[in-house]
């Protein structure tokens, strides 16, 4: 996120631009008449040519083919599609073009709603959609490529074209985007020796080459010059805010050119300061340097600075991230920005023929485990993002457009749009389906005896999640220690991100009761006192670690999860660990047998068949599964809804086996999770939640018809634009 560029255009500047446009128009007209003359010449030459002999049939055919070829060639020259930069302007098919775009991410919207959200973006007045491509969504495991469902990038791009929207494609490989690990696959963190992300490290570049070798050929047929919607492709993202490795950026450009050709505009985006532009841009004609900056900044001095980092005549003013709102972390108040302020800032750019991309036009949702996180002064100052990515954008998380920000921005865009704007669609209907009664299905500890041995790894010391190929969700660390009178002290110097601690007696003779002791959090790491369990033998120690989302921005992006240090009990290193993966599927992973739904549906049968060591009723507090069902009448339509988690603690929710994401109302500010209609169905719908702390005493979740961002918060920091 950054700042910079060009003084307001004077009257003479406007006249100069108009003169250049007229010259360009005259030039285009002259070319057109020359081509018409060529067509006329080709058409009439045969009339004056000598007639061939009756025996020269082959000559006739050859002449006919030559004539046809000439006509087709001239037709191609007239119909050619071209998007270019000249005279400090964008040109589309020979005419000046002002980009009025917006970010809208296909991976934050269910495919059933792609068209709905794109039509709302058109109604806002946008002519261009900008989207990132998250590598981790498309390659969740090495060599396992996913381009279906919510990852069907090609279908999304074709839909943009069908609806008359151009596309600016942000291909990465790093994207930031408030997305887990900035879009990098977490398995990159499992490679040995460590690779250096976002650098010219040969091992890292080999991974990028392999990925882009798959991705770029998929999008190449959809470039504008080939008949598709893609007018520009971004290289990396805000690299000037991270490093200064020109060899790395140049290598990416070489890869892009090798796959996409010489005609497509490649661009970088960097903050509008001299330092970030010096480090993040590539001088010369090959790559266009765009800028982003805080909405409250004067844009034109920044656009003037931008010119220094582009070749003469190759610097159309473009804010490729105009912030319509801001992100929110758990524990903060929801970020809000004033509608009229945002609209006025936008008009400063559009009124002087600047181009702009709204970030975000529509935010969407961080479904599954893909939310990112930020850090402050050090990596322990950890701030995970909400499940909602509403971003206070003009098109809300649920697609609503009947709001002040949408109306204010549309009024401004309408003044400068070269085409009339479509009518504004109505908000989608939302229904509160009422209270959903849940039933406790099982405690996590009830399931340990039935865990597949393949998911249990033994080691002398704790191991990071990534090395166990448990990329998301939870990992349970189990060991033993000798308790003593007066209790013990547990210290974990480095845990990413949140560890719940439990103990029980190892011997079955002690009843195997599991007791919750406390929680160690990355951002406030403190020692925990372990009481004397008065066990006959050693005491079992259970540490359930939650990966709450990898850092996506800044120097600490290399963010492994789990216990990353030794564990100390009374100052001594605790050894001999068992590590048990807790297998929840992520957004783009649909296992043959969903373990969460299996728990919900089969656990009562399991209880009847075998005796378990740890009875769920013995757990004082801790992680448990709850299941509820609700019906949608077949006579009524299936609409969006929200589920309110007020009164619950912290956990994740699944609806009809779809991973909706995390909830944490005790931290806030998000109380409700958005449930899009495409997830729901007529008849019975199944809700399963994995509650980590304490359930609502009434075991009820309410289906309601509106969002709620007013839950308790630890902090009150709000981003001011």
VMD Tcl script that draws the C-alpha trace (Angstrom):
set ca {
  {0.00 0.00 0.00}
  {1.77 3.19 -1.12}
  {1.88 6.84 -2.41}
  {2.78 9.39 -5.49}
  {2.22 11.74 -9.00}
  {1.21 14.61 -11.55}
  {0.07 18.26 -11.11}
  {-3.49 19.19 -12.08}
  {-3.88 19.67 -15.80}
  {-4.13 23.31 -16.88}
  {-6.28 24.55 -19.75}
  {-3.24 24.49 -22.06}
  {-2.51 20.94 -20.99}
  {-6.07 19.96 -21.86}
  {-5.76 21.68 -25.25}
  {-2.48 19.89 -25.88}
  {-4.09 16.55 -25.07}
  {-7.00 17.36 -27.34}
  {-4.59 18.31 -30.14}
  {-2.70 15.03 -29.73}
  {-5.99 13.13 -29.77}
  {-7.05 14.93 -32.99}
  {-3.67 14.16 -34.59}
  {-4.06 10.54 -33.58}
  {-7.62 10.52 -34.98}
  {-6.49 12.08 -38.29}
  {-3.67 9.55 -38.53}
  {-6.14 6.71 -37.97}
  {-8.55 8.17 -40.57}
  {-5.74 8.50 -43.15}
  {-4.73 4.87 -42.60}
  {-8.37 3.82 -42.97}
  {-8.73 5.56 -46.38}
  {-5.43 4.13 -47.60}
  {-6.66 0.65 -46.68}
  {-9.98 1.30 -48.48}
  {-8.02 2.32 -51.56}
  {-6.06 -0.91 -51.36}
  {-9.33 -2.87 -51.17}
  {-10.69 -1.01 -54.21}
  {-7.49 -1.62 -56.12}
  {-7.51 -5.32 -55.27}
  {-11.17 -5.57 -56.31}
  {-10.80 -3.79 -59.69}
  {-7.38 -4.99 -60.90}
  {-8.85 -8.25 -62.29}
  {-11.18 -6.20 -64.58}
  {-8.19 -4.70 -66.41}
  {-6.01 -7.79 -66.34}
  {-5.65 -10.03 -69.39}
  {-8.19 -12.83 -69.51}
  {-6.56 -16.23 -68.93}
  {-6.87 -18.96 -71.55}
  {-9.52 -21.63 -71.08}
  {-6.77 -24.15 -70.53}
  {-5.19 -22.25 -67.61}
  {-7.55 -23.42 -64.86}
  {-4.71 -23.70 -62.35}
  {-3.69 -20.11 -63.06}
  {-7.31 -19.01 -62.44}
  {-7.34 -20.82 -59.10}
  {-4.00 -19.34 -58.08}
  {-5.18 -15.82 -58.98}
  {-8.41 -16.32 -57.01}
  {-6.51 -17.50 -53.95}
  {-4.10 -14.57 -54.13}
  {-7.04 -12.15 -54.41}
  {-8.77 -13.81 -51.41}
  {-5.55 -13.66 -49.37}
  {-5.14 -9.94 -50.08}
  {-8.70 -9.18 -49.03}
  {-8.35 -11.23 -45.82}
  {-5.06 -9.47 -45.01}
  {-6.64 -6.02 -45.44}
  {-9.65 -7.10 -43.36}
  {-7.26 -8.26 -40.60}
  {-5.47 -4.90 -40.64}
  {-8.76 -3.06 -40.16}
  {-10.12 -5.41 -37.45}
  {-6.90 -5.83 -35.44}
  {-7.32 -5.47 -31.64}
  {-4.69 -3.46 -29.88}
  {-4.17 -2.01 -26.41}
  {-1.09 0.17 -26.01}
  {0.51 3.13 -24.28}
  {1.53 6.24 -26.23}
  {1.55 10.01 -25.67}
  {1.10 9.35 -21.92}
  {-2.30 7.77 -22.55}
  {-3.80 4.33 -22.88}
  {-5.07 3.55 -26.39}
  {-7.64 0.87 -27.18}
  {-8.04 0.03 -30.86}
  {-6.55 3.37 -31.84}
  {-8.69 5.49 -29.53}
  {-7.78 7.09 -26.17}
  {-9.00 4.99 -23.25}
  {-9.44 5.84 -19.58}
  {-9.26 2.84 -17.24}
  {-12.01 3.01 -14.62}
  {-11.51 -0.33 -12.94}
  {-11.90 -2.20 -9.72}
  {-10.43 -5.19 -7.92}
  {-12.81 -8.13 -7.63}
  {-11.27 -11.50 -6.74}
  {-12.80 -14.66 -8.18}
  {-11.42 -16.72 -5.28}
  {-13.39 -14.70 -2.71}
  {-16.73 -15.24 -4.48}
  {-18.57 -18.48 -5.19}
  {-18.72 -19.18 -8.96}
  {-22.52 -19.07 -8.79}
  {-22.21 -15.39 -7.89}
  {-19.43 -14.35 -10.28}
  {-21.82 -12.92 -12.86}
  {-23.95 -11.22 -10.21}
  {-20.95 -9.37 -8.76}
  {-19.51 -8.45 -12.17}
  {-22.83 -6.96 -13.27}
  {-22.87 -4.86 -10.10}
  {-19.34 -3.69 -10.91}
  {-20.56 -2.64 -14.38}
  {-23.46 -0.77 -12.78}
  {-20.89 1.09 -10.66}
  {-19.45 2.29 -13.96}
  {-16.36 0.10 -14.19}
  {-14.92 -0.91 -17.56}
  {-12.07 -3.05 -16.20}
  {-11.71 -5.76 -13.55}
  {-8.40 -6.32 -11.78}
  {-7.79 -9.64 -10.04}
  {-4.93 -11.47 -8.39}
  {-4.07 -15.11 -9.05}
  {-3.26 -16.97 -5.78}
  {-0.72 -19.70 -6.50}
  {-1.67 -21.60 -3.33}
  {-5.29 -21.94 -4.45}
  {-4.26 -23.52 -7.75}
  {-1.44 -25.76 -6.48}
  {-2.36 -26.82 -2.91}
  {0.13 -29.70 -3.15}
  {3.27 -29.91 -5.29}
  {2.20 -30.91 -8.78}
  {-1.51 -31.08 -7.86}
  {-3.05 -28.38 -10.04}
  {-6.60 -27.15 -9.47}
  {-8.46 -25.03 -12.04}
  {-12.02 -26.10 -11.28}
  {-14.80 -24.67 -9.11}
  {-13.80 -21.51 -7.32}
  {-10.34 -21.91 -8.93}
  {-11.72 -21.89 -12.51}
  {-9.75 -18.84 -13.58}
  {-10.33 -19.29 -17.32}
  {-14.12 -19.39 -16.92}
  {-13.98 -16.24 -14.80}
  {-11.93 -14.40 -17.44}
  {-14.26 -15.52 -20.22}
  {-17.22 -14.30 -18.17}
  {-15.57 -10.88 -17.84}
  {-15.25 -10.77 -21.61}
  {-18.84 -11.89 -22.15}
  {-20.01 -9.00 -19.97}
  {-17.83 -6.47 -21.81}
  {-15.25 -5.99 -19.06}
  {-11.51 -5.74 -19.68}
  {-9.09 -7.42 -17.26}
  {-5.87 -6.41 -15.54}
  {-4.33 -9.68 -14.35}
  {-2.06 -9.71 -11.29}
  {-0.14 -12.93 -11.88}
  {2.20 -12.79 -8.90}
  {3.89 -15.08 -8.03}
  {3.54 -12.99 -4.82}
  {0.22 -11.15 -4.49}
  {-0.16 -9.97 -0.84}
  {-3.98 -9.53 -1.05}
  {-4.54 -10.23 2.68}
  {-4.35 -13.87 1.56}
  {-2.47 -16.68 3.32}
  {1.32 -16.35 2.74}
  {0.69 -13.68 0.11}
  {-0.52 -16.36 -2.29}
  {2.53 -18.61 -2.03}
  {1.79 -22.33 -1.44}
  {2.66 -23.25 2.15}
  {4.55 -26.33 0.93}
  {7.30 -23.99 -0.25}
  {8.11 -23.64 3.46}
  {8.69 -27.39 3.70}
  {11.47 -27.46 1.11}
  {15.00 -28.08 2.32}
  {17.28 -26.26 2.36}
  {15.12 -23.18 2.95}
  {14.36 -21.21 -0.18}
  {14.31 -17.41 -0.23}
  {10.89 -16.27 -1.35}
  {10.65 -13.16 -3.55}
  {14.28 -13.32 -4.60}
  {16.60 -14.51 -7.36}
  {17.38 -17.64 -5.33}
  {17.69 -20.33 -8.07}
  {15.67 -22.87 -6.06}
  {12.80 -20.42 -5.69}
  {12.96 -19.37 -9.35}
  {12.72 -23.01 -10.43}
  {9.44 -23.29 -8.53}
  {8.15 -20.08 -10.13}
  {9.19 -21.24 -13.60}
  {7.31 -24.49 -13.11}
  {4.18 -22.69 -11.89}
  {4.17 -19.99 -14.56}
  {4.90 -22.66 -17.15}
  {1.41 -23.97 -16.36}
  {-0.40 -20.71 -15.61}
  {0.72 -18.35 -18.36}
  {-0.08 -20.66 -21.31}
  {-3.61 -20.93 -19.89}
  {-4.16 -17.17 -20.00}
  {-2.18 -16.41 -23.19}
  {-5.16 -17.10 -25.52}
  {-7.17 -14.59 -23.48}
  {-4.84 -11.62 -24.07}
  {-6.54 -8.65 -25.72}
  {-4.52 -8.94 -28.93}
  {-5.62 -12.56 -29.24}
  {-9.29 -11.73 -28.87}
  {-9.53 -11.96 -25.06}
  {-10.18 -9.42 -22.27}
  {-6.68 -9.15 -20.69}
  {-5.12 -5.76 -21.42}
  {-2.27 -5.82 -18.86}
  {-0.41 -8.36 -16.70}
  {1.21 -7.36 -13.40}
  {4.65 -8.62 -12.37}
  {5.02 -9.36 -8.61}
  {3.33 -6.84 -6.30}
  {4.65 -3.79 -4.47}
  {8.14 -5.25 -4.53}
  {9.64 -1.86 -3.71}
  {8.10 -2.13 -0.24}
  {9.94 -5.42 0.32}
  {13.30 -5.70 -1.47}
  {15.66 -4.45 -4.14}
  {16.44 -7.47 -6.33}
  {16.37 -6.29 -9.94}
  {17.66 -9.64 -11.18}
  {14.54 -11.30 -9.73}
  {12.15 -8.82 -11.36}
  {13.98 -9.05 -14.68}
  {13.74 -12.83 -14.59}
  {9.98 -12.61 -14.07}
  {9.71 -10.25 -17.04}
  {11.68 -12.69 -19.20}
  {9.39 -15.55 -18.17}
  {6.28 -13.47 -18.87}
  {7.50 -12.36 -22.29}
  {8.46 -15.91 -23.19}
  {4.91 -17.11 -22.50}
  {2.81 -14.06 -23.37}
  {4.73 -12.39 -26.20}
  {6.02 -8.89 -26.75}
  {2.75 -7.01 -27.26}
  {1.04 -7.39 -23.90}
  {1.62 -4.53 -21.43}
  {3.46 -5.78 -18.36}
  {3.21 -3.55 -15.30}
  {4.43 -3.19 -11.74}
  {2.56 -1.58 -8.84}
  {4.47 0.27 -6.13}
  {3.81 2.88 -3.49}
  {4.08 6.42 -4.72}
  {7.35 7.32 -3.01}
  {10.74 7.67 -4.63}
  {12.23 4.91 -2.47}
  {9.62 2.28 -3.32}
  {9.64 3.19 -7.02}
  {13.44 3.06 -7.15}
  {13.41 -0.47 -5.73}
  {10.29 -1.92 -7.32}
  {10.29 -0.70 -10.91}
  {12.13 -1.80 -14.05}
  {13.38 1.10 -16.14}
  {12.80 1.17 -19.89}
  {9.97 0.45 -22.31}
  {9.47 -3.18 -21.34}
  {7.46 -2.69 -18.13}
  {4.98 0.07 -17.25}
  {5.27 1.41 -13.69}
  {1.93 2.10 -11.96}
  {1.52 3.59 -8.50}
  {-0.72 3.34 -5.46}
  {-1.05 5.76 -2.55}
  {-3.27 6.70 0.36}
  {-6.66 8.00 -0.76}
  {-6.16 11.28 1.07}
  {-2.94 12.10 -0.82}
  {-2.85 14.66 -3.65}
  {-2.59 12.31 -6.64}
  {-1.00 14.59 -9.24}
  {2.41 15.20 -7.63}
  {2.62 11.41 -7.31}
  {1.73 10.91 -10.98}
  {4.45 13.43 -11.81}
  {6.96 11.31 -9.87}
  {5.65 8.22 -11.70}
  {6.79 9.76 -15.01}
  {10.41 9.59 -13.88}
  {10.13 5.79 -13.76}
  {8.59 5.34 -17.20}
  {9.99 6.13 -20.65}
  {8.99 9.46 -22.26}
  {5.39 9.31 -23.46}
  {4.86 5.98 -21.69}
  {3.42 7.17 -18.37}
  {-0.38 7.47 -18.35}
  {-1.36 8.39 -14.78}
  {-2.72 5.22 -13.14}
  {-3.55 4.56 -9.50}
  {-3.77 0.78 -9.62}
  {-5.01 0.60 -6.02}
  {-7.42 3.38 -5.08}
  {-8.52 2.41 -1.58}
  {-12.30 2.45 -1.14}
  {-11.93 1.09 2.39}
  {-9.47 -0.93 4.43}
  {-8.87 -4.36 5.95}
  {-9.72 -5.33 9.53}
  {-7.94 -7.69 11.93}
  {-9.54 -9.71 14.71}
  {-9.69 -7.60 17.85}
  {-10.04 -4.27 16.02}
  {-13.07 -2.15 15.30}
  {-14.40 -2.60 11.78}
  {-12.67 -0.24 9.34}
  {-14.96 2.35 7.78}
  {-14.22 5.26 5.40}
  {-16.46 8.15 4.46}
  {-18.35 7.79 1.16}
  {-18.18 11.45 0.12}
  {-14.49 11.66 1.01}
  {-13.73 8.62 -1.16}
  {-15.79 9.98 -4.06}
  {-14.12 13.39 -3.91}
  {-10.66 11.81 -3.95}
  {-11.66 9.70 -6.95}
  {-12.86 12.76 -8.85}
  {-9.45 14.43 -8.46}
  {-8.03 11.66 -10.63}
  {-10.82 11.12 -13.16}
  {-11.45 14.83 -13.80}
  {-7.98 15.23 -15.31}
  {-8.07 12.07 -17.41}
  {-6.25 9.92 -14.89}
  {-6.98 6.20 -14.75}
  {-7.87 4.37 -11.57}
  {-8.60 0.91 -10.15}
  {-10.74 0.74 -7.01}
  {-9.30 -1.52 -4.30}
  {-11.74 -3.03 -3.59}
  {-14.78 -2.69 -5.83}
  {-16.12 -5.80 -4.12}
  {-14.18 -7.53 -1.34}
  {-15.95 -10.84 -0.78}
  {-15.06 -13.46 1.83}
  {-11.94 -15.26 3.08}
  {-13.60 -18.68 2.98}
  {-11.78 -21.67 4.43}
  {-8.36 -21.10 6.00}
  {-7.03 -18.64 3.40}
  {-7.15 -15.40 5.39}
  {-3.82 -13.66 5.73}
  {-2.24 -11.74 8.60}
  {0.03 -8.78 9.26}
  {2.78 -8.07 11.76}
  {3.89 -4.96 13.55}
  {7.35 -4.20 14.90}
  {8.30 -7.89 15.08}
  {6.89 -11.27 14.08}
  {5.26 -11.80 17.47}
  {3.12 -8.67 16.91}
  {0.74 -10.82 14.93}
  {-2.60 -9.60 13.52}
  {-4.78 -12.14 11.67}
  {-7.49 -10.96 9.27}
  {-11.21 -11.48 9.60}
  {-13.15 -14.08 7.63}
  {-15.12 -11.23 6.07}
  {-13.25 -9.28 3.42}
  {-16.02 -6.71 3.06}
  {-13.31 -3.99 3.01}
  {-16.03 -1.32 3.30}
  {-16.15 -1.55 -0.51}
  {-19.01 0.00 -2.52}
  {-20.29 -3.52 -3.30}
  {-20.58 -5.19 0.10}
  {-19.56 -8.73 1.05}
  {-23.07 -9.98 0.18}
  {-23.26 -7.89 -3.01}
  {-25.42 -5.06 -1.65}
  {-25.27 -1.82 -3.65}
  {-27.97 0.22 -1.93}
  {-25.48 2.15 0.18}
  {-23.94 5.61 0.35}
  {-20.50 4.62 -0.96}
  {-21.81 2.87 -4.08}
  {-24.05 5.83 -4.88}
  {-21.32 8.44 -4.30}
  {-18.72 6.65 -6.42}
  {-21.23 5.92 -9.19}
  {-22.18 9.62 -9.37}
  {-18.54 10.53 -9.95}
  {-17.86 7.76 -12.46}
  {-21.01 8.61 -14.42}
  {-19.64 12.13 -15.06}
  {-16.50 10.81 -16.74}
  {-17.61 7.54 -18.30}
  {-17.53 7.42 -22.11}
  {-20.63 5.19 -22.13}
  {-23.96 5.29 -20.35}
  {-24.06 3.28 -17.14}
  {-26.32 0.24 -16.73}
  {-29.20 0.48 -14.27}
  {-28.42 -0.46 -10.68}
  {-29.67 -3.93 -9.67}
  {-31.55 -4.49 -6.45}
  {-29.86 -5.98 -3.41}
  {-30.05 -9.76 -3.27}
  {-32.66 -11.04 -0.86}
  {-31.42 -12.34 2.48}
  {-33.44 -14.53 4.82}
  {-33.14 -15.32 8.49}
  {-34.06 -18.99 8.75}
  {-34.34 -18.75 12.52}
  {-32.65 -20.53 15.43}
  {-30.67 -23.69 14.69}
  {-30.50 -26.10 17.60}
  {-27.14 -27.88 17.81}
  {-26.10 -31.03 19.57}
  {-22.66 -31.84 20.90}
  {-21.40 -34.69 18.75}
  {-17.98 -35.33 20.25}
  {-15.02 -33.86 22.05}
  {-11.82 -33.84 20.05}
  {-10.26 -36.06 22.72}
  {-12.98 -38.67 22.24}
  {-11.60 -39.23 18.77}
  {-7.93 -39.77 19.55}
  {-8.16 -43.56 19.83}
  {-9.70 -43.74 16.37}
  {-7.10 -41.55 14.68}
  {-5.45 -43.16 11.66}
  {-1.86 -44.03 12.62}
  {-0.71 -42.51 9.32}
  {-1.62 -39.11 10.76}
  {0.59 -39.60 13.84}
  {4.26 -38.65 13.63}
  {6.76 -39.28 16.40}
  {9.87 -37.16 16.88}
  {12.27 -36.14 19.61}
  {11.30 -32.45 19.26}
  {8.17 -30.62 18.08}
  {7.95 -30.22 14.30}
  {6.43 -27.38 12.28}
  {3.12 -28.06 10.53}
  {4.60 -27.61 7.07}
  {7.18 -30.39 7.56}
  {4.29 -32.73 8.39}
  {2.37 -31.52 5.32}
  {-0.42 -30.23 7.55}
  {-0.70 -26.88 5.80}
  {-3.86 -25.52 7.41}
  {-6.05 -25.99 10.45}
  {-4.80 -27.64 13.64}
  {-1.99 -29.84 14.91}
  {-2.09 -31.66 18.25}
  {1.26 -32.08 20.04}
  {1.35 -34.81 22.73}
  {4.07 -35.62 25.26}
  {4.52 -36.59 28.94}
  {6.18 -35.07 31.96}
  {6.58 -35.94 35.64}
  {4.37 -33.62 37.65}
  {5.43 -32.48 41.09}
  {3.89 -31.11 44.25}
  {3.21 -27.43 43.87}
  {2.84 -27.71 40.10}
  {5.14 -26.94 37.18}
  {5.83 -24.13 34.76}
  {5.30 -24.53 30.98}
  {7.14 -22.24 28.55}
  {6.94 -22.31 24.72}
  {9.19 -19.52 23.40}
  {7.84 -19.65 19.85}
  {4.36 -20.81 18.92}
  {2.51 -19.88 15.71}
  {-0.20 -18.98 16.37}
  {-2.40 -20.05 19.27}
  {-1.88 -23.04 21.58}
  {-4.48 -24.48 23.95}
  {-2.94 -26.57 26.72}
  {-4.57 -29.64 28.32}
  {-3.35 -32.33 30.73}
  {-4.53 -35.77 31.84}
  {-3.11 -38.70 33.72}
  {-1.43 -41.16 31.40}
  {-2.58 -44.20 33.34}
  {-6.04 -45.54 32.61}
  {-6.34 -46.23 36.36}
  {-6.55 -42.46 36.93}
  {-9.67 -42.20 34.79}
  {-8.01 -40.34 31.92}
  {-9.79 -37.05 32.64}
  {-8.67 -34.27 30.28}
  {-8.45 -30.81 31.83}
  {-8.03 -27.46 30.12}
  {-5.13 -25.47 31.63}
  {-4.74 -22.31 29.54}
  {-3.85 -20.74 26.20}
  {-0.53 -19.42 24.89}
  {-0.85 -16.84 22.11}
  {1.84 -15.70 19.71}
  {1.18 -12.02 20.38}
  {1.24 -12.25 24.21}
  {3.40 -15.28 24.89}
  {3.34 -16.05 28.61}
  {4.28 -19.01 30.74}
  {1.48 -21.27 32.01}
  {1.32 -22.96 35.38}
  {0.68 -26.72 35.23}
  {-1.09 -27.99 38.37}
  {-0.10 -31.22 40.07}
  {-2.44 -33.76 38.47}
  {-1.64 -36.28 41.21}
  {-1.19 -39.00 38.63}
  {0.11 -42.45 39.53}
  {2.56 -42.21 36.63}
  {3.52 -39.41 34.21}
  {1.13 -36.65 33.20}
  {0.08 -36.40 29.55}
  {0.46 -32.97 27.98}
  {-1.74 -32.01 25.00}
  {-1.05 -28.80 23.07}
  {-3.53 -28.01 20.29}
  {-2.03 -25.39 17.96}
  {-4.17 -23.42 15.54}
  {-2.76 -21.91 12.35}
  {-4.69 -18.64 12.20}
  {-3.40 -17.52 8.80}
  {0.10 -16.88 7.47}
  {1.61 -13.41 7.25}
  {1.04 -11.97 3.77}
  {2.99 -8.70 3.85}
  {6.31 -7.38 5.09}
  {9.64 -8.86 6.21}
  {8.12 -11.76 8.20}
  {6.25 -13.38 5.33}
  {8.28 -16.60 5.81}
  {5.75 -17.76 8.38}
  {5.79 -21.43 9.42}
  {3.12 -22.70 11.79}
  {2.97 -24.87 14.90}
  {5.50 -25.13 17.74}
  {8.75 -23.69 16.35}
  {10.96 -24.01 19.42}
  {11.70 -26.40 22.24}
  {9.07 -26.80 24.96}
  {10.23 -26.30 28.55}
  {8.72 -27.73 31.74}
  {10.40 -26.27 34.82}
  {13.31 -25.12 32.68}
  {13.98 -28.55 31.14}
  {13.46 -29.38 27.47}
  {10.58 -31.77 26.97}
  {11.32 -34.51 24.42}
  {9.56 -37.46 22.79}
  {6.58 -35.98 20.99}
  {3.66 -37.36 19.05}
  {2.13 -34.99 16.51}
  {-1.41 -35.65 15.28}
  {-2.86 -33.87 12.24}
  {-6.46 -32.72 12.62}
  {-7.71 -33.02 9.03}
  {-10.14 -30.27 8.07}
  {-10.41 -29.58 4.36}
  {-9.73 -26.17 2.90}
  {-11.51 -24.15 0.23}
  {-10.12 -26.00 -2.79}
  {-9.72 -29.41 -1.15}
  {-12.66 -31.82 -1.18}
  {-11.57 -35.15 0.32}
  {-13.44 -38.34 -0.56}
  {-14.61 -38.61 3.05}
  {-15.05 -35.31 4.84}
  {-13.74 -35.96 8.37}
  {-15.85 -33.21 9.92}
  {-19.12 -34.51 8.52}
  {-18.04 -38.07 9.34}
  {-17.63 -37.01 12.96}
  {-21.06 -35.38 12.91}
  {-22.85 -38.34 11.36}
  {-20.99 -41.41 12.57}
  {-19.73 -40.65 16.06}
  {-22.81 -41.90 17.95}
  {-22.29 -45.27 16.26}
  {-18.63 -45.27 17.27}
  {-19.55 -44.68 20.90}
  {-21.82 -47.71 20.83}
  {-19.10 -49.95 19.41}
  {-16.04 -49.28 21.55}
  {-14.90 -48.01 24.90}
  {-12.86 -44.83 24.72}
  {-10.12 -43.69 27.07}
  {-11.26 -40.06 27.27}
  {-14.98 -39.52 27.84}
  {-16.24 -36.22 26.41}
  {-18.17 -35.36 29.58}
  {-14.87 -35.36 31.47}
  {-13.46 -32.44 29.44}
  {-13.85 -29.33 31.54}
  {-13.35 -26.97 28.60}
  {-12.06 -27.59 25.16}
  {-12.50 -28.35 21.49}
  {-15.70 -30.14 20.50}
  {-17.91 -30.76 17.50}
  {-21.51 -29.57 17.33}
  {-24.06 -30.38 14.65}
  {-27.39 -28.81 13.74}
  {-29.84 -29.01 10.89}
  {-32.24 -26.49 9.39}
  {-34.71 -26.77 6.54}
  {-35.60 -24.45 3.68}
  {-39.16 -24.85 2.46}
  {-39.39 -26.00 -1.15}
  {-42.08 -23.40 -1.81}
  {-39.73 -20.52 -0.97}
  {-36.56 -19.41 -2.70}
  {-33.10 -20.23 -1.42}
  {-31.47 -16.94 -0.44}
  {-28.35 -15.68 1.30}
  {-28.26 -15.76 5.07}
  {-25.87 -15.17 7.98}
  {-25.24 -17.31 11.03}
  {-24.80 -15.44 14.28}
  {-22.17 -16.90 16.61}
  {-22.85 -14.54 19.50}
  {-22.47 -16.45 22.74}
  {-19.93 -18.89 21.28}
  {-16.15 -18.73 21.75}
  {-13.86 -19.43 18.81}
  {-13.85 -21.97 16.02}
  {-14.69 -22.83 12.41}
  {-18.00 -23.52 10.68}
  {-19.06 -25.79 7.83}
  {-22.39 -25.58 5.98}
  {-23.24 -28.52 3.73}
  {-19.57 -29.54 3.86}
  {-18.38 -26.10 2.68}
  {-15.75 -24.45 4.89}
  {-17.33 -21.06 5.67}
  {-14.34 -19.91 7.72}
  {-13.41 -18.83 11.25}
  {-15.54 -17.19 13.91}
  {-14.31 -15.46 17.08}
  {-17.00 -13.19 18.54}
  {-15.24 -12.94 21.91}
  {-12.46 -11.07 20.09}
  {-14.64 -9.33 17.50}
  {-15.59 -7.33 15.64}
  {-17.21 -9.95 13.34}
  {-20.16 -11.73 14.95}
  {-21.90 -13.25 11.91}
  {-20.60 -15.42 9.07}
  {-21.96 -14.83 5.56}
  {-23.60 -17.89 3.94}
  {-24.13 -17.36 0.17}
  {-27.23 -18.93 -1.36}
  {-25.26 -21.24 -3.73}
  {-24.11 -23.21 -0.65}
  {-27.67 -23.81 0.54}
  {-30.39 -26.10 -0.81}
  {-34.08 -26.82 -0.46}
  {-34.86 -29.28 2.29}
  {-32.32 -30.17 4.98}
  {-29.07 -28.21 5.42}
  {-26.32 -29.33 7.81}
  {-24.28 -27.00 10.02}
  {-21.18 -28.37 11.76}
  {-19.01 -26.22 13.98}
  {-15.73 -27.03 15.69}
  {-15.79 -24.96 18.88}
  {-12.39 -24.55 20.52}
  {-13.32 -22.96 23.82}
  {-16.84 -22.85 25.19}
  {-20.18 -23.39 23.49}
  {-23.20 -21.17 23.82}
  {-24.96 -22.62 26.90}
  {-28.17 -23.01 24.90}
  {-26.34 -24.68 21.96}
  {-28.13 -22.39 19.52}
  {-26.91 -20.60 16.41}
  {-29.25 -18.08 14.80}
  {-29.71 -17.74 11.04}
  {-30.27 -14.01 10.48}
  {-30.65 -11.66 7.52}
  {-27.88 -9.10 8.11}
  {-24.19 -8.77 8.99}
  {-23.00 -7.80 12.47}
  {-19.59 -6.26 13.20}
  {-20.32 -5.04 16.72}
  {-18.87 -7.83 18.85}
  {-16.31 -7.15 21.59}
  {-12.84 -6.06 20.50}
  {-9.48 -5.98 22.26}
  {-8.24 -2.93 20.39}
  {-9.80 0.14 18.87}
  {-7.37 0.90 16.04}
  {-9.08 1.93 12.81}
  {-7.23 2.68 9.58}
  {-7.69 6.30 8.58}
  {-7.31 6.99 4.88}
}
mol new
graphics top color blue
foreach p $ca { graphics top sphere $p radius 0.5 }
foreach p [lrange $ca 0 end-1] q [lrange $ca 1 end] { graphics top cylinder $p $q radius 0.2 }
display resetview
